[in-house]
Amino acid sequence: MLHQAWQLCGRWCRWSSSVVHLIMLTVMTFGVVAPLICHRLLHSYFYLRRWHLNPMSQEFLEHNQQEGQDALHYFEKMQIPNASEASGSDAFQPLLLITIITVQRRYDFHYVLQVASRFHRLLQECGARCRSHRVLLCNVESDPSSHQDVTLLSSFFPMVSRDRTGENPDPRVNQFEKEKQDYVFCLEQSLLSYNPQYILVVEDDAVPEKEIFSVLQHLFLARFSKPYLRDALYFKLYHPERLQHYFNPEPMRILEWLGLGMLLGPVLSCVYSWALGRPSPSWLLVLFFALYSMALSELVGRHYLLELRRLHPALYNVVPVTECCTPAMLFPAPSARRALGYLQGLHCRQGFAKDTALYSLLWAKGENAYVVEPNLVRHVGMYSSLRLNSSPKLL
């Protein structure tokens, strides 16, 4: 009897000490360590917006303005190619056509020069693997000749323009409908000019990441062999980081979050038990560490976990698409033709811009689309061509 009481007392002491340990771990993690480490992480719940947002936004603008000047010098110093190289009049069908849609923005940031110079550098570094890739500029400024940056770029890349000089503006065409019509024009001209196998439509403030071509090559050769991906309407290569948290309407995110807890819960509980010399962990301990790891990953920010996938192209996620934003969209050629027909039958307006219109087609037409994670472009355009903002912020 005394022996049983002693065993019960020992179990109670171990249990109570474990509770104290876990409470202390929770308080130290979420109350001290994580806030100290993450208070400058822009996409974390621990981010101290009041302290850091204004200076970080100003620093970003200054750095981006310098990148614009560097891009300008890059093309000013470059030797102008001969006419046949600049026109891109190749007889063969390109595997990938990169179409940069551009309109005149804040001139001192040279957004389109940043995008074009980055693609030019990456194509040079890619070498033989990217010989079947081409770049096309699509100038949708109402008066194409007024877009000074494109005038410079036209010596290096082929260009198409949507010239509306002298036309009477249609009162039914609002800014959102005009943006959609410009998008349709550029997509159509991409098909007519080159008839590529894939079209990457990039807006002029979406700077590509350094691994974009290695990831796209992996998608073309490996992932797109699956029919459900090969026949998709489009692939998004960018989703705003602020919308990448687990706690979102997208069901795939919730499943991913639960999977993270199911993986880390047993691992962390085994480490805890081993460190204290305890027997195999109980299911309550596993449950605690599962919830602990899920809470920590959400509060620190899913965006930062996604960055680990950049280690290799095969680690990139291809998951069902989310609604917002179209800085970089990949279309297989047959899908691009379908998307053209769909978009021409829709009228955009405030609250129903082209990204919402494209997303609505998935339900209306029974189509599928996907997003590649992490992002393959950086959105640098803090000055929008649609919305006036004299004092932009990173969030």
C-alpha positions as semicolon CSV with decimal commas, in nm:
position;residue;x (nm);y (nm);z (nm)
1;M;0,000;0,000;0,000
2;L;0,280;0,238;0,093
3;H;0,464;0,149;-0,229
4;Q;0,157;0,233;-0,440
5;A;0,112;0,564;-0,260
6;W;0,477;0,646;-0,322
7;Q;0,437;0,569;-0,694
8;L;0,123;0,784;-0,713
9;C;0,304;1,068;-0,537
10;G;0,594;1,039;-0,783
11;R;0,362;1,053;-1,080
12;W;0,185;1,355;-0,935
13;C;0,515;1,535;-0,878
14;R;0,634;1,462;-1,231
15;W;0,302;1,575;-1,376
16;S;0,293;1,896;-1,171
17;S;0,656;1,975;-1,259
18;S;0,577;1,918;-1,626
19;V;0,283;2,158;-1,602
20;V;0,510;2,421;-1,447
21;H;0,773;2,363;-1,719
22;L;0,517;2,396;-1,999
23;I;0,361;2,711;-1,851
24;M;0,706;2,868;-1,819
25;L;0,794;2,762;-2,175
26;T;0,472;2,918;-2,307
27;V;0,521;3,245;-2,117
28;M;0,887;3,276;-2,216
29;T;0,821;3,191;-2,582
30;F;0,518;3,409;-2,649
31;G;0,581;3,680;-2,393
32;V;0,957;3,733;-2,415
33;V;1,163;3,547;-2,676
34;A;0,939;3,567;-2,983
35;P;0,849;3,938;-2,939
36;L;1,218;4,026;-2,893
37;I;1,324;3,833;-3,204
38;C;1,028;3,911;-3,432
39;H;0,936;4,272;-3,353
40;R;1,099;4,388;-3,680
41;L;0,953;4,110;-3,900
42;L;0,703;4,290;-4,122
43;H;0,469;3,993;-4,171
44;S;0,466;3,869;-3,812
45;Y;0,196;3,929;-3,551
46;F;0,479;4,041;-3,322
47;Y;0,571;4,326;-3,559
48;L;0,566;4,662;-3,378
49;R;0,395;4,867;-3,645
50;R;0,393;5,192;-3,447
51;W;0,769;5,179;-3,399
52;H;0,891;5,046;-3,732
53;L;0,640;5,099;-4,015
54;N;0,717;5,460;-4,106
55;P;1,100;5,433;-4,099
56;M;1,094;5,094;-4,278
57;S;0,860;5,232;-4,548
58;Q;1,086;5,532;-4,602
59;E;1,394;5,310;-4,613
60;F;1,224;5,085;-4,870
61;L;1,132;5,382;-5,090
62;E;1,486;5,520;-5,080
63;H;1,637;5,180;-5,158
64;N;1,388;5,120;-5,440
65;Q;1,460;5,463;-5,587
66;Q;1,830;5,375;-5,591
67;E;1,751;5,043;-5,760
68;G;1,563;5,240;-6,025
69;Q;1,867;5,457;-6,088
70;D;2,090;5,148;-6,106
71;A;1,855;4,994;-6,363
72;L;1,865;5,314;-6,568
73;H;2,247;5,312;-6,568
74;Y;2,244;4,941;-6,657
75;F;2,069;5,006;-6,988
76;E;2,246;5,335;-7,057
77;K;2,583;5,157;-7,039
78;M;2,473;4,851;-7,235
79;Q;2,567;4,818;-7,599
80;I;2,259;4,843;-7,820
81;P;2,204;4,512;-8,006
82;N;2,156;4,497;-8,380
83;A;1,805;4,534;-8,521
84;S;1,736;4,160;-8,564
85;E;1,828;4,083;-8,204
86;A;1,619;4,370;-8,067
87;S;1,315;4,283;-8,276
88;G;1,317;3,924;-8,153
89;S;1,201;3,800;-8,492
90;D;1,288;3,435;-8,428
91;A;1,135;3,173;-8,652
92;F;1,096;2,906;-8,384
93;Q;0,823;2,888;-8,121
94;P;0,951;3,006;-7,779
95;L;0,893;2,786;-7,479
96;L;0,829;3,089;-7,258
97;L;0,739;3,446;-7,350
98;I;0,779;3,701;-7,071
99;T;0,538;3,986;-7,142
100;I;0,595;4,297;-6,929
101;I;0,286;4,519;-6,917
102;T;0,385;4,877;-6,851
103;V;0,229;5,219;-6,807
104;Q;0,392;5,550;-6,710
105;R;0,434;5,576;-6,331
106;R;0,651;5,781;-6,098
107;Y;0,948;5,843;-6,327
108;D;1,212;5,861;-6,051
109;F;1,156;5,494;-5,954
110;H;1,189;5,349;-6,307
111;Y;0,982;5,044;-6,215
112;V;0,980;4,891;-6,563
113;L;1,357;4,936;-6,592
114;Q;1,403;4,747;-6,265
115;V;1,192;4,458;-6,391
116;A;1,348;4,448;-6,738
117;S;1,707;4,473;-6,612
118;R;1,648;4,193;-6,362
119;F;1,501;3,963;-6,627
120;H;1,786;4,050;-6,864
121;R;2,048;3,962;-6,601
122;L;1,876;3,638;-6,502
123;L;1,843;3,527;-6,865
124;Q;2,214;3,594;-6,917
125;E;2,301;3,391;-6,607
126;C;2,062;3,111;-6,705
127;G;2,249;3,062;-7,034
128;A;2,165;2,768;-7,260
129;R;1,871;2,651;-7,045
130;C;1,686;2,976;-7,123
131;R;1,763;3,017;-7,492
132;S;1,400;2,940;-7,572
133;H;1,277;3,228;-7,352
134;R;1,191;3,572;-7,494
135;V;1,091;3,910;-7,346
136;L;0,818;4,130;-7,493
137;L;0,728;4,481;-7,375
138;C;0,362;4,577;-7,391
139;N;0,322;4,954;-7,362
140;V;-0,037;5,043;-7,266
141;E;0,020;5,413;-7,197
142;S;-0,251;5,617;-7,374
143;D;0,022;5,811;-7,554
144;P;0,297;5,547;-7,599
145;S;0,564;5,803;-7,694
146;S;0,530;5,972;-7,353
147;H;0,658;5,661;-7,171
148;Q;1,028;5,753;-7,157
149;D;1,154;5,434;-6,996
150;V;0,996;5,220;-7,268
151;T;1,156;5,442;-7,533
152;L;1,492;5,342;-7,385
153;L;1,399;4,973;-7,358
154;S;1,272;4,952;-7,717
155;S;1,635;4,938;-7,830
156;F;1,685;4,614;-7,639
157;F;1,351;4,430;-7,649
158;P;1,066;4,392;-7,898
159;M;0,762;4,602;-7,810
160;V;0,392;4,633;-7,888
161;S;0,187;4,942;-7,802
162;R;-0,180;5,011;-7,748
163;D;-0,198;5,356;-7,902
164;R;-0,513;5,551;-7,811
165;T;-0,381;5,897;-7,896
166;G;-0,660;6,118;-8,027
167;E;-0,939;5,876;-7,934
168;N;-1,242;6,008;-7,749
169;P;-1,257;5,834;-7,410
170;D;-1,553;5,601;-7,365
171;P;-1,742;5,706;-7,047
172;R;-1,831;5,341;-6,982
173;V;-1,462;5,248;-6,951
174;N;-1,356;5,310;-6,591
175;Q;-0,999;5,267;-6,473
176;F;-1,055;4,904;-6,374
177;E;-1,210;4,815;-6,709
178;K;-0,924;4,991;-6,888
179;E;-0,674;4,783;-6,690
180;K;-0,858;4,466;-6,792
181;Q;-0,869;4,573;-7,158
182;D;-0,494;4,647;-7,147
183;Y;-0,434;4,301;-7,000
184;V;-0,643;4,138;-7,274
185;F;-0,456;4,335;-7,541
186;C;-0,114;4,228;-7,411
187;L;-0,216;3,865;-7,374
188;E;-0,358;3,862;-7,726
189;Q;-0,052;4,029;-7,875
190;S;0,172;3,777;-7,698
191;L;-0,007;3,491;-7,871
192;L;-0,010;3,663;-8,210
193;S;0,352;3,779;-8,204
194;Y;0,522;3,459;-8,090
195;N;0,269;3,178;-8,038
196;P;0,469;3,055;-7,734
197;Q;0,398;2,743;-7,531
198;Y;0,373;2,947;-7,209
199;I;0,317;3,318;-7,142
200;L;0,438;3,483;-6,823
201;V;0,247;3,812;-6,793
202;V;0,433;4,039;-6,552
203;E;0,329;4,383;-6,437
204;D;0,597;4,650;-6,448
205;D;0,649;4,662;-6,071
206;A;0,704;4,287;-6,016
207;V;1,078;4,217;-5,994
208;P;1,165;3,848;-6,046
209;E;1,343;3,647;-5,778
210;K;1,679;3,496;-5,871
211;E;1,546;3,137;-5,876
212;I;1,247;3,205;-6,102
213;F;1,382;3,026;-6,411
214;S;1,504;2,717;-6,225
215;V;1,162;2,682;-6,061
216;L;0,978;2,736;-6,390
217;Q;1,199;2,478;-6,559
218;H;1,111;2,227;-6,285
219;L;0,741;2,305;-6,332
220;F;0,760;2,262;-6,711
221;L;0,956;1,935;-6,699
222;A;0,813;1,766;-6,390
223;R;0,498;1,913;-6,239
224;F;0,311;1,997;-6,559
225;S;0,318;1,632;-6,669
226;K;0,013;1,594;-6,444
227;P;-0,305;1,666;-6,645
228;Y;-0,479;1,861;-6,368
229;L;-0,189;2,109;-6,367
230;R;-0,124;2,107;-6,740
231;D;-0,486;2,209;-6,811
232;A;-0,511;2,481;-6,543
233;L;-0,636;2,823;-6,650
234;Y;-0,342;3,006;-6,491
235;F;-0,070;2,992;-6,225
236;K;-0,016;3,281;-5,989
237;L;0,350;3,345;-5,905
238;Y;0,276;3,606;-5,640
239;H;0,043;3,644;-5,345
240;P;0,078;3,931;-5,094
241;E;0,282;3,827;-4,793
242;R;0,034;3,988;-4,554
243;L;-0,230;3,741;-4,680
244;Q;-0,018;3,426;-4,646
245;H;-0,100;3,338;-4,286
246;Y;-0,245;2,999;-4,196
247;F;-0,551;3,158;-4,039
248;N;-0,721;3,240;-4,368
249;P;-1,029;3,125;-4,560
250;E;-0,828;2,888;-4,783
251;P;-0,893;2,528;-4,660
252;M;-0,555;2,402;-4,788
253;R;-0,381;2,637;-4,545
254;I;-0,571;2,487;-4,251
255;L;-0,473;2,135;-4,359
256;E;-0,110;2,245;-4,392
257;W;-0,125;2,402;-4,046
258;L;-0,267;2,085;-3,890
259;G;-0,002;1,879;-4,067
260;L;0,268;2,101;-3,919
261;G;0,128;2,040;-3,570
262;M;0,104;1,663;-3,631
263;L;0,470;1,661;-3,737
264;L;0,621;1,889;-3,473
265;G;0,401;1,775;-3,181
266;P;0,553;1,425;-3,149
267;V;0,904;1,551;-3,233
268;L;0,910;1,827;-2,970
269;S;0,746;1,608;-2,705
270;C;1,008;1,337;-2,759
271;V;1,286;1,596;-2,731
272;Y;1,130;1,730;-2,409
273;S;1,098;1,382;-2,257
274;W;1,453;1,289;-2,357
275;A;1,596;1,611;-2,211
276;L;1,430;1,543;-1,873
277;G;1,501;1,170;-1,874
278;R;1,132;1,085;-1,877
279;P;0,965;0,781;-2,035
280;S;0,786;0,807;-2,369
281;P;0,560;1,117;-2,386
282;S;0,188;1,104;-2,314
283;W;-0,073;1,205;-2,567
284;L;-0,143;1,520;-2,364
285;L;0,219;1,626;-2,403
286;V;0,206;1,555;-2,777
287;L;-0,114;1,762;-2,803
288;F;0,043;2,051;-2,613
289;F;0,347;2,068;-2,839
290;A;0,130;2,035;-3,150
291;L;-0,075;2,339;-3,042
292;Y;0,241;2,519;-2,927
293;S;0,413;2,476;-3,266
294;M;0,097;2,571;-3,458
295;A;0,052;2,890;-3,252
296;L;0,419;2,983;-3,283
297;S;0,429;2,931;-3,661
298;E;0,116;3,143;-3,712
299;L;0,230;3,426;-3,486
300;V;0,583;3,440;-3,628
301;G;0,441;3,423;-3,980
302;R;0,383;3,147;-4,235
303;H;0,566;3,363;-4,491
304;Y;0,897;3,300;-4,314
305;L;0,846;2,924;-4,310
306;L;0,769;2,932;-4,682
307;E;1,108;3,093;-4,744
308;L;1,273;2,762;-4,649
309;R;1,127;2,612;-4,968
310;R;1,367;2,824;-5,174
311;L;1,638;2,569;-5,096
312;H;1,538;2,362;-5,402
313;P;1,285;2,399;-5,688
314;A;1,122;2,065;-5,599
315;L;1,023;2,204;-5,257
316;Y;0,799;2,477;-5,401
317;N;0,428;2,444;-5,328
318;V;0,168;2,434;-5,606
319;V;-0,170;2,468;-5,436
320;P;-0,523;2,583;-5,530
321;V;-0,524;2,951;-5,614
322;T;-0,621;3,245;-5,395
323;E;-0,807;3,549;-5,524
324;C;-0,602;3,864;-5,483
325;C;-0,355;4,024;-5,719
326;T;-0,197;3,959;-6,061
327;P;0,162;4,093;-6,062
328;A;0,289;3,772;-6,225
329;M;0,064;3,518;-6,400
330;L;0,173;3,213;-6,598
331;F;-0,061;3,093;-6,876
332;P;-0,018;2,780;-7,089
333;A;-0,101;2,887;-7,446
334;P;-0,436;2,697;-7,472
335;S;-0,540;2,840;-7,135
336;A;-0,442;3,191;-7,244
337;R;-0,680;3,163;-7,540
338;R;-0,962;3,052;-7,307
339;A;-0,887;3,332;-7,063
340;L;-0,900;3,587;-7,346
341;G;-1,248;3,477;-7,445
342;Y;-1,367;3,478;-7,085
343;L;-1,228;3,824;-7,000
344;Q;-1,366;3,986;-7,313
345;G;-1,715;3,893;-7,192
346;L;-1,671;4,058;-6,849
347;H;-1,692;4,426;-6,748
348;C;-1,466;4,532;-6,461
349;R;-1,541;4,802;-6,207
350;Q;-1,443;4,902;-5,857
351;G;-1,471;4,590;-5,641
352;F;-1,451;4,368;-5,948
353;A;-1,101;4,428;-6,088
354;K;-0,925;4,188;-6,324
355;D;-0,790;3,965;-6,044
356;T;-1,141;3,917;-5,905
357;A;-1,272;3,866;-6,259
358;L;-1,018;3,591;-6,328
359;Y;-1,094;3,423;-5,997
360;S;-1,471;3,435;-6,064
361;L;-1,416;3,243;-6,388
362;L;-1,299;2,937;-6,195
363;W;-1,648;2,886;-6,055
364;A;-1,842;3,014;-6,353
365;K;-1,652;2,809;-6,615
366;G;-1,550;2,505;-6,410
367;E;-1,178;2,588;-6,442
368;N;-0,887;2,526;-6,204
369;A;-0,598;2,754;-6,119
370;Y;-0,302;2,735;-5,881
371;V;-0,056;2,949;-5,692
372;V;0,316;2,876;-5,659
373;E;0,465;2,928;-5,312
374;P;0,686;3,101;-5,210
375;N;0,654;3,403;-5,439
376;L;0,865;3,413;-5,755
377;V;0,847;3,792;-5,786
378;R;0,878;4,086;-5,545
379;H;0,613;4,356;-5,568
380;V;0,804;4,685;-5,546
381;G;0,545;4,933;-5,678
382;M;0,428;5,132;-5,378
383;Y;0,290;5,401;-5,611
384;S;-0,013;5,248;-5,784
385;S;-0,124;5,335;-6,137
386;L;-0,487;5,292;-6,023
387;R;-0,499;5,454;-5,679
388;L;-0,343;5,786;-5,583
389;N;-0,131;5,763;-5,270
390;S;0,106;6,042;-5,179
391;S;0,241;5,866;-4,869
392;P;0,257;5,488;-4,932
393;K;0,334;5,237;-4,658
394;L;0,465;4,881;-4,671
395;L;0,144;4,751;-4,512
